[in-house]
Amino acid sequence: MSGAERDAVTVTSAVLRRWPLPPPGVGKEARGRTCVVGGSDRTPGAVLLAAEAALRSGAGKLQVATTASTAPALGVALPEALVLGLAQNADGGIDPACGAQGSELAELAAGAHAVCLGVGTIGEPAVVALLEALVPPLEQTVVLDALGLAPVTRDATFLHHLRGAAVLTPNLNELAIVLGADEEEVTRDTAGAARELARRSRCTVAAGGGESWIAAPDGRLWLDVSGGAGLGVSGSGDVLAGIVTGLCARGADPVQAAVWACHLHGRAGDRLASSVGRLGFLARELPAEVPRVLAEIEV
């Protein structure tokens, strides 16, 4: 056991009951506005997973920005959401010019309480250019997932201006890439790697594998062992990013949102493991379990 691991708090329902989420408001505006930005021609479903997860975690108002070619289908799949179709580049991803200040996307993101960036995006140079235009003026909580982590890989200070109001949700491979480390080394000491990334980036880090490690910028550390191997499935990370974003939108601070989100995500997996099987449940089935887990914890 590493020194980092010995410092960790193991997350349980009892721990979370002593750290309750902010009470929900009575209207959709009172529970916060989320903005999920991502997707491409090849991976349109990631945005759907993250967006539904944000609502299922209690956020009140949902806004989604994705590629113009997939926006109509996403709008039908998410009748609760405002869906903004964005210009595309030749690869079928979001055109980086869409992030320019004064653009529709920039105004949509600036008006949200929490913004999720990166799910389902393709083309690292284009994604980096998009986020480098879109993120610096933002003052609300930002959640970066998947290729959305690329700007932090290039520059660890990318989110320093947010003063801790940001969450990174890498899987173990992404965690290794962002740190410039060997994946086997990160797997052996995920706790230390998550803490190091939190220190460098000044963001909360929720790093998932067979278990989840959540590291705060000030060095605090949590371990969540719920969920198991079944969560290692395509789209599961998109759901986690959406839960974090939804909890931030409804008023949780980034550290609390990340800790709660990992447990909600894991417990949703546990529920599906008991009803479907330890392996073989789908990421799309996770969001519907989140309100049930919330109710169980908050009783």
C-alpha positions as CSV (number, residue, x, y, z in Angstrom):
1,M,0.0,0.0,0.0
2,S,1.4,3.4,-1.0
3,G,1.5,6.4,1.2
4,A,-1.3,8.0,-0.8
5,E,-3.5,5.0,-0.4
6,R,-3.1,5.0,3.4
7,D,-4.4,8.6,3.5
8,A,-7.6,7.8,1.6
9,V,-11.1,7.8,2.9
10,T,-13.2,4.9,1.7
11,V,-16.5,6.1,0.3
12,T,-19.7,4.5,1.7
13,S,-23.3,5.6,1.9
14,A,-22.7,6.5,5.5
15,V,-19.8,8.8,4.6
16,L,-22.0,10.5,2.0
17,R,-24.9,10.9,4.4
18,R,-22.6,12.9,6.6
19,W,-21.7,15.1,3.5
20,P,-25.1,15.8,2.1
21,L,-25.6,17.4,-1.3
22,P,-27.1,20.9,-1.4
23,P,-30.9,20.7,-1.1
24,P,-32.6,20.7,-4.5
25,G,-34.6,23.7,-5.5
26,V,-38.2,23.5,-6.6
27,G,-37.8,24.6,-10.2
28,K,-35.5,23.7,-13.1
29,E,-33.6,26.9,-12.9
30,A,-33.1,26.4,-9.1
31,R,-31.4,23.0,-9.8
32,G,-28.9,24.5,-12.3
33,R,-28.2,24.5,-16.0
34,T,-25.8,22.1,-17.5
35,C,-24.1,22.4,-20.9
36,V,-22.7,19.2,-22.5
37,V,-20.4,19.8,-25.5
38,G,-19.1,17.0,-27.6
39,G,-19.8,14.3,-30.1
40,S,-18.9,13.6,-33.7
41,D,-20.3,11.8,-36.7
42,R,-18.6,8.6,-35.5
43,T,-19.5,8.9,-31.8
44,P,-22.8,10.7,-31.4
45,G,-24.0,8.6,-28.5
46,A,-21.5,9.8,-25.9
47,V,-23.3,13.1,-25.6
48,L,-26.6,11.3,-25.1
49,L,-25.1,9.3,-22.2
50,A,-23.5,12.2,-20.5
51,A,-26.6,14.5,-21.0
52,E,-29.1,12.0,-19.6
53,A,-26.8,11.2,-16.7
54,A,-26.7,14.9,-15.8
55,L,-30.4,15.1,-15.6
56,R,-30.7,11.8,-13.7
57,S,-28.4,13.2,-11.0
58,G,-30.8,16.0,-10.4
59,A,-29.8,18.9,-12.6
60,G,-32.8,21.0,-13.7
61,K,-32.1,22.3,-17.2
62,L,-30.2,20.6,-20.0
63,Q,-28.4,22.2,-22.9
64,V,-26.4,20.2,-25.5
65,A,-24.1,21.3,-28.3
66,T,-23.0,18.7,-30.8
67,T,-22.3,18.3,-34.6
68,A,-25.0,19.7,-36.9
69,S,-25.4,16.3,-38.6
70,T,-26.3,14.5,-35.4
71,A,-28.1,17.3,-33.6
72,P,-31.6,16.4,-35.0
73,A,-31.4,12.8,-33.9
74,L,-30.1,13.8,-30.5
75,G,-32.9,16.3,-30.1
76,V,-35.4,13.5,-30.6
77,A,-33.6,11.2,-28.2
78,L,-33.4,14.0,-25.6
79,P,-36.7,15.9,-25.8
80,E,-35.8,17.5,-22.4
81,A,-32.9,19.4,-23.9
82,L,-32.1,22.4,-25.9
83,V,-29.8,21.1,-28.7
84,L,-27.5,23.3,-30.6
85,G,-26.1,22.0,-33.9
86,L,-22.5,23.1,-34.6
87,A,-20.5,23.4,-37.8
88,Q,-18.3,20.4,-38.5
89,N,-14.8,20.0,-39.8
90,A,-13.7,17.6,-42.5
91,D,-13.3,14.7,-40.0
92,G,-16.9,15.0,-38.8
93,G,-16.0,16.6,-35.5
94,I,-16.9,20.0,-34.1
95,D,-15.2,22.9,-36.0
96,P,-12.9,24.7,-33.6
97,A,-14.1,28.1,-34.9
98,C,-17.4,27.3,-33.0
99,G,-15.6,28.1,-29.7
100,A,-14.8,31.7,-30.6
101,Q,-15.9,34.3,-28.1
102,G,-19.3,35.8,-29.1
103,S,-20.4,32.6,-30.8
104,E,-23.6,30.8,-30.0
105,L,-21.6,28.0,-28.3
106,A,-19.6,30.5,-26.1
107,E,-22.8,32.2,-25.0
108,L,-24.5,28.9,-24.2
109,A,-21.5,27.7,-22.1
110,A,-21.2,31.0,-20.3
111,G,-24.9,30.8,-19.3
112,A,-24.6,27.3,-17.7
113,H,-23.7,26.5,-14.1
114,A,-21.6,23.5,-15.1
115,V,-20.1,22.6,-18.5
116,C,-19.0,19.2,-19.6
117,L,-16.5,19.1,-22.5
118,G,-14.9,16.4,-24.5
119,V,-17.3,13.4,-24.5
120,G,-17.4,11.7,-27.9
121,T,-15.0,14.2,-29.5
122,I,-12.5,13.3,-32.2
123,G,-9.3,14.8,-33.6
124,E,-7.0,16.0,-30.9
125,P,-5.7,19.2,-32.7
126,A,-9.3,20.3,-33.4
127,V,-10.5,19.6,-29.8
128,V,-7.5,21.4,-28.3
129,A,-8.2,24.4,-30.5
130,L,-11.9,24.4,-29.6
131,L,-11.3,24.2,-25.9
132,E,-8.5,26.8,-26.0
133,A,-10.9,29.2,-27.5
134,L,-13.9,28.3,-25.3
135,V,-12.6,27.6,-21.8
136,P,-10.4,30.6,-20.8
137,P,-13.3,33.1,-20.3
138,L,-15.4,30.6,-18.4
139,E,-15.9,31.1,-14.6
140,Q,-18.3,28.3,-13.8
141,T,-17.4,24.6,-13.1
142,V,-15.8,22.8,-16.0
143,V,-15.7,19.0,-16.4
144,L,-13.2,17.6,-18.9
145,D,-13.5,14.0,-20.1
146,A,-11.9,11.8,-22.8
147,L,-10.2,14.0,-25.5
148,G,-11.2,17.0,-23.6
149,L,-8.3,16.3,-21.3
150,A,-5.8,17.0,-24.2
151,P,-5.3,20.7,-23.4
152,V,-4.3,19.7,-19.8
153,T,-1.9,17.2,-21.3
154,R,-0.2,20.0,-23.3
155,D,-0.4,22.6,-20.5
156,A,-1.0,21.6,-16.9
157,T,-1.9,25.2,-16.0
158,F,-4.8,25.2,-18.6
159,L,-7.5,25.3,-15.9
160,H,-5.7,27.2,-13.1
161,H,-7.8,30.3,-13.8
162,L,-10.8,28.4,-12.4
163,R,-9.2,28.2,-9.0
164,G,-10.3,24.6,-8.4
165,A,-13.7,24.8,-10.1
166,A,-12.9,21.9,-12.4
167,V,-13.1,18.1,-12.5
168,L,-11.0,15.8,-14.7
169,T,-12.4,12.3,-15.3
170,P,-9.7,10.2,-16.9
171,N,-9.6,6.4,-17.2
172,L,-6.3,4.8,-16.4
173,N,-4.9,5.1,-20.0
174,E,-5.9,8.8,-20.2
175,L,-4.4,9.4,-16.7
176,A,-1.1,8.0,-17.9
177,I,-1.2,10.1,-21.1
178,V,-2.0,13.3,-19.2
179,L,0.9,12.7,-16.8
180,G,3.3,11.5,-19.5
181,A,3.7,8.3,-17.4
182,D,3.8,4.6,-18.1
183,E,0.3,3.0,-17.9
184,E,1.6,0.1,-15.8
185,E,3.1,2.5,-13.3
186,V,-0.2,4.4,-13.1
187,T,-2.1,1.1,-12.6
188,R,0.2,0.2,-9.8
189,D,-0.3,3.5,-8.0
190,T,-3.5,5.1,-9.3
191,A,-3.9,6.9,-6.0
192,G,-0.5,8.6,-6.3
193,A,-1.1,9.4,-10.0
194,A,-4.5,10.9,-9.4
195,R,-3.1,13.0,-6.5
196,E,-0.2,14.2,-8.7
197,L,-2.5,15.2,-11.6
198,A,-4.7,17.1,-9.1
199,R,-1.7,18.9,-7.8
200,R,-0.4,19.9,-11.3
201,S,-3.7,20.9,-12.7
202,R,-5.3,22.4,-9.5
203,C,-8.4,20.4,-10.4
204,T,-10.3,17.5,-8.7
205,V,-9.4,14.2,-10.4
206,A,-11.8,11.2,-10.5
207,A,-9.7,8.4,-12.0
208,G,-11.5,5.1,-12.7
209,G,-10.4,1.5,-13.3
210,G,-11.7,-1.5,-11.2
211,E,-12.0,1.1,-8.4
212,S,-12.2,4.8,-8.4
213,W,-9.7,7.2,-6.8
214,I,-10.8,10.8,-6.3
215,A,-8.1,13.4,-5.5
216,A,-8.6,17.0,-4.5
217,P,-6.1,19.8,-5.4
218,D,-5.3,20.1,-1.6
219,G,-4.2,16.5,-1.4
220,R,-7.3,14.9,0.1
221,L,-8.0,11.5,-1.3
222,W,-11.0,9.1,-1.5
223,L,-11.3,5.5,-2.6
224,D,-14.6,4.0,-4.0
225,V,-14.7,0.3,-4.6
226,S,-18.3,0.0,-5.8
227,G,-19.2,-1.0,-9.3
228,G,-16.8,-3.7,-10.2
229,A,-15.7,-5.0,-13.6
230,G,-19.0,-4.4,-15.3
231,L,-18.4,-0.7,-15.4
232,G,-15.5,-1.3,-17.8
233,V,-17.6,-0.9,-20.8
234,S,-17.9,1.6,-23.7
235,G,-19.7,4.7,-22.6
236,S,-19.4,4.2,-18.9
237,G,-17.0,7.1,-18.5
238,D,-19.4,9.4,-20.4
239,V,-22.0,8.6,-17.8
240,L,-19.7,9.4,-14.9
241,A,-18.7,12.7,-16.5
242,G,-22.4,13.5,-16.9
243,I,-23.2,12.7,-13.2
244,V,-20.3,15.0,-12.1
245,T,-21.6,17.8,-14.3
246,G,-25.2,17.4,-13.1
247,L,-24.2,17.4,-9.4
248,C,-22.1,20.5,-9.9
249,A,-24.9,22.3,-11.7
250,R,-27.3,21.6,-8.8
251,G,-24.8,23.3,-6.4
252,A,-22.2,20.7,-5.2
253,D,-18.7,21.9,-5.1
254,P,-16.3,20.0,-7.5
255,V,-14.8,17.8,-4.9
256,Q,-18.1,16.7,-3.4
257,A,-19.6,16.2,-6.9
258,A,-16.7,13.9,-7.9
259,V,-16.9,11.8,-4.7
260,W,-20.6,11.5,-4.9
261,A,-20.6,10.8,-8.6
262,C,-18.1,7.9,-8.4
263,H,-20.3,6.3,-5.7
264,L,-23.5,6.9,-7.6
265,H,-21.9,5.5,-10.8
266,G,-20.5,2.5,-9.0
267,R,-23.7,1.7,-7.1
268,A,-25.7,2.0,-10.3
269,G,-23.4,-0.7,-11.7
270,D,-23.9,-2.8,-8.6
271,R,-27.7,-2.6,-9.1
272,L,-27.4,-3.7,-12.7
273,A,-24.9,-6.5,-11.8
274,S,-27.6,-7.9,-9.5
275,S,-30.4,-7.7,-12.1
276,V,-28.6,-8.3,-15.4
277,G,-25.3,-9.9,-14.5
278,R,-21.8,-9.0,-13.3
279,L,-20.8,-8.4,-16.9
280,G,-22.9,-7.5,-19.9
281,F,-25.0,-4.5,-18.7
282,L,-24.7,-1.4,-20.8
283,A,-23.7,2.1,-20.1
284,R,-27.1,3.3,-21.4
285,E,-28.7,1.4,-18.5
286,L,-26.7,3.2,-15.8
287,P,-28.4,6.7,-15.8
288,A,-31.8,5.3,-14.9
289,E,-30.4,3.7,-11.8
290,V,-28.9,6.9,-10.5
291,P,-32.1,8.4,-9.0
292,R,-32.7,5.1,-7.2
293,V,-29.2,5.1,-5.7
294,L,-29.6,8.8,-4.7
295,A,-32.9,7.9,-2.9
296,E,-31.3,5.0,-1.1
297,I,-28.4,7.2,0.2
298,E,-30.5,10.1,1.2
299,V,-33.2,8.2,3.1
